[in-house]
Structures are given as structure tokens and as C-alpha cells.
Amino acid sequence: CIISLLATLPLAVHASPQPLEQIKQSESQLSGRVGMIEMDLASGRTLTAWRADERFPMMST
């Protein structure tokens, strides 16, 4: 269940006008923490980040 939610999170984030609000709502629904970074791989520039400075277990994909 959590894996399917996390698999669709990127789609929901890009569909939402405020991606960070969507992530906050997902955290509330999951009663947990979600971390993400959206990066332009060509330039290396960070476009959006949420909890980017926190560490998460290796299997949290």
C-alpha cells in the first residue's frame, strides 16, 4: 500500500500547482516523513526540495 502511494507520488507532485503542499498532505496521510529532491541533471541545479537535509533508510524508495 505504501509502495503504491510512493510510486504515484511523483505523478501527483507534477500534477499539483504546489508540489510541496502535496508532499505535506502525503506525510499527514501516511503519519510519516517524505523526502524528495527534484534536480536538473544537466545543470545540477536543485529545483525543489523537501527534507533534503534529513537522512532516510536505504530502502525508502
MMTF fields as JSON, N, C-alpha, C and O atoms, coordinates in Angstrom:
{
  "mmtfVersion": "1.0.0",
  "mmtfProducer": "UNKNOWN",
  "numBonds": 243,
  "numAtoms": 244,
  "numGroups": 61,
  "numChains": 1,
  "numModels": 1,
  "chainsPerModel": [1],
  "groupsPerChain": [61],
  "chainIdList": ["A"],
  "bondAtomList": [4, 2, 8, 6, 12, 10, 16, 14, 20, 18, 24, 22, 28, 26, 32, 30, 36, 34, 40, 38, 44, 42, 48, 46, 52, 50, 56, 54, 60, 58, 64, 62, 68, 66, 72, 70, 76, 74, 80, 78, 84, 82, 88, 86, 92, 90, 96, 94, 100, 98, 104, 102, 108, 106, 112, 110, 116, 114, 120, 118, 124, 122, 128, 126, 132, 130, 136, 134, 140, 138, 144, 142, 148, 146, 152, 150, 156, 154, 160, 158, 164, 162, 168, 166, 172, 170, 176, 174, 180, 178, 184, 182, 188, 186, 192, 190, 196, 194, 200, 198, 204, 202, 208, 206, 212, 210, 216, 214, 220, 218, 224, 222, 228, 226, 232, 230, 236, 234, 240, 238],
  "bondOrderList": [1, 1, 1, 1, 1, 1, 1, 1, 1, 1, 1, 1, 1, 1, 1, 1, 1, 1, 1, 1, 1, 1, 1, 1, 1, 1, 1, 1, 1, 1, 1, 1, 1, 1, 1, 1, 1, 1, 1, 1, 1, 1, 1, 1, 1, 1, 1, 1, 1, 1, 1, 1, 1, 1, 1, 1, 1, 1, 1, 1],
  "groupList": [{"groupName": "CYS", "atomNameList": ["N", "CA", "C", "O"], "elementList": ["N", "C", "C", "O"], "formalChargeList": [0, 0, 0, 0], "bondAtomList": [1, 0, 2, 1, 3, 2], "bondOrderList": [1, 1, 2], "singleLetterCode": "C", "chemCompType": "L-PEPTIDE LINKING"}, {"groupName": "ILE", "atomNameList": ["N", "CA", "C", "O"], "elementList": ["N", "C", "C", "O"], "formalChargeList": [0, 0, 0, 0], "bondAtomList": [1, 0, 2, 1, 3, 2], "bondOrderList": [1, 1, 2], "singleLetterCode": "I", "chemCompType": "L-PEPTIDE LINKING"}, {"groupName": "SER", "atomNameList": ["N", "CA", "C", "O"], "elementList": ["N", "C", "C", "O"], "formalChargeList": [0, 0, 0, 0], "bondAtomList": [1, 0, 2, 1, 3, 2], "bondOrderList": [1, 1, 2], "singleLetterCode": "S", "chemCompType": "L-PEPTIDE LINKING"}, {"groupName": "LEU", "atomNameList": ["N", "CA", "C", "O"], "elementList": ["N", "C", "C", "O"], "formalChargeList": [0, 0, 0, 0], "bondAtomList": [1, 0, 2, 1, 3, 2], "bondOrderList": [1, 1, 2], "singleLetterCode": "L", "chemCompType": "L-PEPTIDE LINKING"}, {"groupName": "ALA", "atomNameList": ["N", "CA", "C", "O"], "elementList": ["N", "C", "C", "O"], "formalChargeList": [0, 0, 0, 0], "bondAtomList": [1, 0, 2, 1, 3, 2], "bondOrderList": [1, 1, 2], "singleLetterCode": "A", "chemCompType": "L-PEPTIDE LINKING"}, {"groupName": "THR", "atomNameList": ["N", "CA", "C", "O"], "elementList": ["N", "C", "C", "O"], "formalChargeList": [0, 0, 0, 0], "bondAtomList": [1, 0, 2, 1, 3, 2], "bondOrderList": [1, 1, 2], "singleLetterCode": "T", "chemCompType": "L-PEPTIDE LINKING"}, {"groupName": "PRO", "atomNameList": ["N", "CA", "C", "O"], "elementList": ["N", "C", "C", "O"], "formalChargeList": [0, 0, 0, 0], "bondAtomList": [1, 0, 2, 1, 3, 2], "bondOrderList": [1, 1, 2], "singleLetterCode": "P", "chemCompType": "L-PEPTIDE LINKING"}, {"groupName": "VAL", "atomNameList": ["N", "CA", "C", "O"], "elementList": ["N", "C", "C", "O"], "formalChargeList": [0, 0, 0, 0], "bondAtomList": [1, 0, 2, 1, 3, 2], "bondOrderList": [1, 1, 2], "singleLetterCode": "V", "chemCompType": "L-PEPTIDE LINKING"}, {"groupName": "HIS", "atomNameList": ["N", "CA", "C", "O"], "elementList": ["N", "C", "C", "O"], "formalChargeList": [0, 0, 0, 0], "bondAtomList": [1, 0, 2, 1, 3, 2], "bondOrderList": [1, 1, 2], "singleLetterCode": "H", "chemCompType": "L-PEPTIDE LINKING"}, {"groupName": "GLN", "atomNameList": ["N", "CA", "C", "O"], "elementList": ["N", "C", "C", "O"], "formalChargeList": [0, 0, 0, 0], "bondAtomList": [1, 0, 2, 1, 3, 2], "bondOrderList": [1, 1, 2], "singleLetterCode": "Q", "chemCompType": "L-PEPTIDE LINKING"}, {"groupName": "GLU", "atomNameList": ["N", "CA", "C", "O"], "elementList": ["N", "C", "C", "O"], "formalChargeList": [0, 0, 0, 0], "bondAtomList": [1, 0, 2, 1, 3, 2], "bondOrderList": [1, 1, 2], "singleLetterCode": "E", "chemCompType": "L-PEPTIDE LINKING"}, {"groupName": "LYS", "atomNameList": ["N", "CA", "C", "O"], "elementList": ["N", "C", "C", "O"], "formalChargeList": [0, 0, 0, 0], "bondAtomList": [1, 0, 2, 1, 3, 2], "bondOrderList": [1, 1, 2], "singleLetterCode": "K", "chemCompType": "L-PEPTIDE LINKING"}, {"groupName": "GLY", "atomNameList": ["N", "CA", "C", "O"], "elementList": ["N", "C", "C", "O"], "formalChargeList": [0, 0, 0, 0], "bondAtomList": [1, 0, 2, 1, 3, 2], "bondOrderList": [1, 1, 2], "singleLetterCode": "G", "chemCompType": "PEPTIDE LINKING"}, {"groupName": "ARG", "atomNameList": ["N", "CA", "C", "O"], "elementList": ["N", "C", "C", "O"], "formalChargeList": [0, 0, 0, 0], "bondAtomList": [1, 0, 2, 1, 3, 2], "bondOrderList": [1, 1, 2], "singleLetterCode": "R", "chemCompType": "L-PEPTIDE LINKING"}, {"groupName": "MET", "atomNameList": ["N", "CA", "C", "O"], "elementList": ["N", "C", "C", "O"], "formalChargeList": [0, 0, 0, 0], "bondAtomList": [1, 0, 2, 1, 3, 2], "bondOrderList": [1, 1, 2], "singleLetterCode": "M", "chemCompType": "L-PEPTIDE LINKING"}, {"groupName": "ASP", "atomNameList": ["N", "CA", "C", "O"], "elementList": ["N", "C", "C", "O"], "formalChargeList": [0, 0, 0, 0], "bondAtomList": [1, 0, 2, 1, 3, 2], "bondOrderList": [1, 1, 2], "singleLetterCode": "D", "chemCompType": "L-PEPTIDE LINKING"}, {"groupName": "TRP", "atomNameList": ["N", "CA", "C", "O"], "elementList": ["N", "C", "C", "O"], "formalChargeList": [0, 0, 0, 0], "bondAtomList": [1, 0, 2, 1, 3, 2], "bondOrderList": [1, 1, 2], "singleLetterCode": "W", "chemCompType": "L-PEPTIDE LINKING"}, {"groupName": "PHE", "atomNameList": ["N", "CA", "C", "O"], "elementList": ["N", "C", "C", "O"], "formalChargeList": [0, 0, 0, 0], "bondAtomList": [1, 0, 2, 1, 3, 2], "bondOrderList": [1, 1, 2], "singleLetterCode": "F", "chemCompType": "L-PEPTIDE LINKING"}],
  "groupTypeList": [0, 1, 1, 2, 3, 3, 4, 5, 3, 6, 3, 4, 7, 8, 4, 2, 6, 9, 6, 3, 10, 9, 1, 11, 9, 2, 10, 2, 9, 3, 2, 12, 13, 7, 12, 14, 1, 10, 14, 15, 3, 4, 2, 12, 13, 5, 3, 5, 4, 16, 13, 4, 15, 10, 13, 17, 6, 14, 14, 2, 5],
  "groupIdList": [1, 2, 3, 4, 5, 6, 7, 8, 9, 10, 11, 12, 13, 14, 15, 16, 17, 18, 19, 20, 21, 22, 23, 24, 25, 26, 27, 28, 29, 30, 31, 32, 33, 34, 35, 36, 37, 38, 39, 40, 41, 42, 43, 44, 45, 46, 47, 48, 49, 50, 51, 52, 53, 54, 55, 56, 57, 58, 59, 60, 61],
  "secStructList": [7, 2, 2, 2, 2, 2, 2, 2, 2, 2, 2, 2, 2, 2, 2, 1, 1, 1, 2, 2, 2, 2, 2, 2, 2, 2, 2, 2, 2, 2, 6, 1, 7, 7, 7, 3, 3, 3, 3, 7, 6, 6, 6, 7, 7, 3, 3, 3, 3, 3, 1, 6, 6, 1, 7, 7, 7, 6, 6, 7, 7],
  "xCoordList": [0.831, 0.0, 0.878, 0.668, 1.858, 2.739, 3.572, 3.795, 4.038, 4.853, 4.048, 4.57, 2.782, 1.969, 1.726, 1.688, 1.56, 1.394, 2.664, 2.612, 3.81, 5.073, 5.376, 6.005, 4.944, 5.166, 4.375, 4.818, 3.214, 2.399, 2.681, 2.179, 3.474, 3.771, 4.387, 3.962, 5.378, 5.922, 4.873, 4.922, 3.922, 2.861, 1.99, 1.632, 1.653, 0.828, 1.571, 0.971, 2.851, 3.641, 3.663, 3.486, 3.877, 3.945, 2.571, 2.481, 1.506, 0.166, -0.333, -1.252, 0.255, -0.2, 0.48, 1.67, -0.27, 0.361, 1.346, 2.287, 1.146, 2.055, 2.578, 1.966, 3.71, 4.199, 4.518, 4.306, 5.015, 5.349, 4.094, 4.134, 2.994, 1.73, 1.265, 0.757, 1.435, 1.065, 1.908, 1.397, 3.183, 4.065, 3.659, 3.624, 3.351, 2.909, 1.629, 1.483, 0.702, -0.538, -0.248, -0.857, 0.679, 1.054, 1.66, 1.362, 2.502, 3.079, 1.987, 2.032, 1.022, -0.071, -0.884, -1.242, -1.172, -1.955, -1.189, -1.787, 0.127, 0.952, 1.384, 1.869, 1.21, 1.742, 3.234, 3.735, 3.928, 5.361, 6.05, 5.486, 7.284, 8.062, 8.362, 8.635, 8.308, 8.643, 9.752, 9.686, 10.757, 11.83, 11.937, 11.733, 12.252, 12.414, 13.292, 13.36, 13.96, 14.719, 14.431, 14.52, 14.089, 13.928, 15.123, 15.313, 15.925, 17.167, 17.25, 16.886, 17.729, 18.032, 19.384, 20.411, 19.389, 20.624, 21.622, 22.826, 21.142, 22.055, 22.869, 24.069, 22.213, 22.9, 23.327, 24.195, 22.711, 22.991, 22.234, 22.432, 21.375, 20.614, 19.437, 18.719, 19.246, 18.1, 16.892, 16.921, 15.819, 14.606, 13.637, 13.088, 13.427, 12.532, 13.127, 13.704, 12.989, 13.49, 12.591, 12.08, 12.408, 11.661, 12.388, 12.588, 12.781, 13.538, 14.837, 15.274, 15.437, 16.66, 17.839, 18.785, 17.799, 18.915, 18.733, 19.579, 17.632, 17.378, 17.83, 17.849, 18.193, 18.582, 17.39, 16.605, 17.278, 16.217, 16.848, 17.942, 16.184, 16.72, 16.949, 16.228, 17.941, 18.309, 17.171, 17.13, 16.265, 15.198, 13.963, 12.927, 14.034, 12.858, 12.851, 13.322, 12.31, 12.25, 10.838, 10.596],
  "yCoordList": [-1.193, 0.0, 1.262, 2.167, 1.315, 2.484, 2.573, 3.667, 1.43, 1.441, 1.978, 2.76, 1.579, 2.085, 3.581, 4.291, 4.073, 5.513, 6.245, 7.265, 5.729, 6.383, 6.312, 7.22, 5.258, 5.142, 6.192, 6.644, 6.593, 7.595, 9.005, 9.965, 9.152, 10.481, 11.405, 12.556, 10.956, 11.876, 12.368, 13.526, 11.519, 11.951, 13.003, 14.002, 12.787, 13.746, 15.054, 16.127, 14.973, 16.181, 17.03, 18.246, 16.411, 17.184, 17.677, 18.672, 17.007, 17.425, 18.575, 19.294, 18.75, 19.751, 21.089, 21.132, 22.188, 23.504, 23.802, 24.57, 23.211, 23.39, 22.025, 21.365, 21.589, 20.24, 20.036, 18.941, 21.048, 20.867, 20.675, 19.962, 21.289, 21.083, 19.642, 19.046, 19.077, 17.678, 16.749, 15.774, 17.049, 16.225, 16.321, 15.309, 17.526, 17.704, 16.909, 16.296, 16.922, 16.156, 14.659, 13.932, 14.202, 12.783, 12.384, 11.307, 13.236, 12.959, 12.833, 11.944, 13.71, 13.687, 12.401, 11.778, 12.009, 10.793, 9.546, 8.589, 9.544, 8.381, 8.361, 7.341, 9.482, 9.652, 9.349, 8.642, 9.897, 9.664, 10.843, 11.932, 10.606, 11.651, 11.24, 10.073, 12.207, 12.004, 12.983, 14.153, 12.521, 13.397, 13.332, 12.27, 14.447, 14.45, 15.605, 16.649, 15.384, 16.439, 16.326, 15.242, 17.433, 17.5, 18.287, 19.451, 17.642, 18.256, 18.245, 17.26, 19.341, 19.412, 18.737, 19.275, 17.564, 16.795, 17.448, 17.226, 18.244, 18.913, 19.994, 20.13, 20.764, 21.874, 21.545, 22.214, 20.507, 20.183, 21.062, 20.962, 21.916, 22.851, 22.14, 21.375, 22.396, 21.862, 22.726, 23.94, 22.094, 22.819, 22.894, 23.957, 21.772, 21.691, 20.697, 19.688, 20.976, 20.038, 20.084, 21.138, 18.926, 18.804, 17.798, 16.652, 18.217, 17.404, 16.887, 15.773, 17.695, 17.296, 17.113, 16.397, 17.743, 17.639, 16.502, 16.311, 15.746, 14.625, 13.318, 13.179, 12.369, 11.036, 10.091, 10.157, 9.209, 8.21, 6.831, 6.726, 5.774, 4.427, 4.126, 4.632, 3.311, 2.998, 2.389, 2.588, 1.674, 1.005, 1.878, 1.371, 3.147, 4.013, 4.587, 5.702, 3.819, 4.262, 4.328, 4.682],
  "zCoordList": [0.0, 0.0, 0.0, -0.807, 0.905, 0.961, -0.302, -0.821, -0.806, -2.021, -3.185, -3.98, -3.311, -4.417, -4.276, -5.281, -3.058, -2.859, -3.244, -3.932, -2.803, -3.123, -4.609, -5.152, -5.275, -6.714, -7.477, -8.534, -6.967, -7.647, -7.161, -7.745, -6.103, -5.571, -6.612, -6.71, -7.404, -8.412, -9.392, -9.808, -9.772, -10.673, -10.004, -10.627, -8.756, -8.026, -7.816, -7.875, -7.575, -7.352, -8.606, -8.529, -9.766, -11.006, -11.448, -12.167, -11.038, -11.418, -10.551, -10.943, -9.4, -8.444, -8.688, -9.0, -8.547, -8.691, -7.56, -7.755, -6.391, -5.263, -4.838, -3.999, -5.408, -5.09, -3.617, -3.096, -2.936, -1.52, -0.676, 0.327, -1.058, -0.335, -0.495, 0.455, -1.691, -1.927, -1.058, -0.506, -0.94, -0.114, 1.35, 2.05, 1.819, 3.207, 3.47, 4.528, 2.508, 2.659, 2.71, 3.494, 1.875, 1.871, 3.21, 3.727, 3.773, 5.091, 6.14, 6.99, 6.078, 7.045, 6.908, 7.907, 5.669, 5.436, 5.853, 6.344, 5.664, 5.997, 7.458, 7.949, 8.155, 9.507, 9.521, 10.394, 8.538, 8.416, 7.753, 7.643, 7.311, 6.655, 5.223, 4.94, 4.334, 2.931, 2.596, 2.974, 1.898, 1.445, -0.061, -0.649, -0.696, -2.143, -2.58, -1.931, -3.696, -4.356, -5.843, -6.419, -6.452, -7.902, -8.423, -8.071, -9.265, -9.711, -11.231, -11.873, -11.799, -13.227, -13.418, -13.006, -14.038, -14.165, -15.111, -14.986, -16.046, -16.976, -16.272, -16.513, -15.398, -14.736, -13.304, -12.743, -12.71, -11.316, -10.338, -9.127, -10.851, -10.018, -9.349, -9.993, -8.055, -7.329, -7.638, -7.436, -8.131, -8.489, -7.314, -7.025, -6.642, -5.494, -4.509, -4.914, -3.226, -2.219, -0.993, -0.616, -0.383, 0.862, 1.736, 1.335, 2.917, 3.874, 3.255, 3.545, 2.415, 1.71, 2.655, 2.327, 3.811, 4.754, 5.764, 6.637, 5.649, 6.559, 5.921, 4.698, 6.767, 6.292, 6.404, 7.35, 5.411, 5.373, 5.201, 4.646, 5.663, 5.476, 3.993, 3.133, 3.706, 2.326, 1.516, 0.302, 2.118, 1.385, 1.199, 0.77, 1.5, 1.347, -0.061, -0.286, -1.015, -2.41, -2.893, -4.047]
}
